[in-house]
Amino acid sequence: MANVTFSAPTLAKDITVYGVAGDTKTLLALAKKNNIPIPCQCQDGECGSCLIKVTFLGDKTPLACNLTEKEKLTLSVNGKMDRKTLENIETNDLPPTYRLACQYILRDEDILVEFSGEPGVEIDLRR
């Protein structure tokens, strides 16, 4: 089980839900199941509307992840992943800060998921 806390300016308060690690459904599916309004359009990793910022909570080292080719391209096109960051992710097995909710498969780790509530718009960390 994983605790997933969703945070956005469009939510009245942060919402924490339990997710099943290794479930083949995406983080976007978990959000929809719990009525959390992460913007989404294509739901296939091509548009970038479900851009999220993921922060790992707890003392465990974040688990490695495999990004889909669609996610790599979409994050790169949207300025969230440069070549150096991608090389670091692939070489050191470190997960990136920004992800697409429609491509993110939940792991056995507690996370904070931040989103702006606007399609493809980065969360404003100055709030």
N, C-alpha and C positions, 0 to 999 in steps of 0.2 A: 504494500500500500504506500501511496505517496500523498502528502498534503500539498495541495496546489492552492496558493492564494492569488486571487485575481484582484488587481488594483487599477483603477482608471478614474479620471476626473468625472466621467459620466455615471459612475456608480455612487450610490449614497454612502456606502462604506465598503471596505475590502471584504471579499467573500472567499472563504476557505472551503474547499471541497476535497473529498477523498477520491483518488484515482487508482486504478489497478495498473501497477507497473507491468509493462510488457503487453498490455492490451493492444491489439492492432489498430484500435481507433486512435484518432489524432487528438491533440489538445483542443482543437477547434470543436470536435465532436463532444468532448467533455464539457466545454463551455456551453454549447448549445443545449446539452442535456440538463444543465443547471441554470438555464435562462440567463447566461452571462453574455451580453451583447458585443462580442468581438466582431468588428466589421469584417465582412467577407463578400467576395464577388464570385470569383471563378472556383474557389475551393480546390484548386488543382496545382497550386504553387507557381502560377504564371503571372498573376496580377500584382501581388504584394500588398493587397488591401488588408490582410490579417497580420501585419507586422507587429511583433511583440518584443519586449525586452525581458530576458530571463535572468533572474538572479538565483543562484543556488544557496539554499539555507542549510544551516547545520555545519558540522565539522568534517563531513566526508568530502573527499576529493570528488569533483564532478566526474561522472562516467563519460567515457568517450562516446561519440555519436557519429553516425554516417549521414552527411547531408545528401539529399537527392540532387541530381544535376539541375533540376528545375529550381530548387531552392538556392543553390549556389549562384545560378545565373540571375535570378530575380533579386537577391540581396546585393549582388554586384552592380546590377543596372541601377538599383535604387540607392547606391552609395553607402550601403551598410557593410560591405565586405570588399576589401581591396586584396590584391594578389598576396601581399605579405601576410595578412590575417588568414587567408585561405591556406597558405603554406603552413602556418603555425598550427592551424586546426588539424590539417592532414598529417603533419609530421609529429606533433606532440600529443595528438588525440585529445585536444582541448575543445570543449564546445564553445561556439561563438556567443556573444552577448545578444545579438539580434537573431531572431528566427521568424519563420512563418508558422502560425498556429495550425494551418492546414497540413503541414508537413512534419510537425513535432510529435513523436511518439513518446509517451510518458515512460520514464524510467523509475527505478526504486530510489527516488531522492525527492526531498521537499524543495519546492521552488516557489518563487514569487514571480508572477507574470504581470507585467505592466503593459498597458496599451492606452492610446490616446482617446479611443472611441471614434476616431475619424479614419476612414480607409487609407491605409498606407502612410499615415502620419506618425512620426516618432513621438514617443512619450516625452513631455516636457518635464525634465528633472528639476526645474527651478521652483516647482510648487511647494 
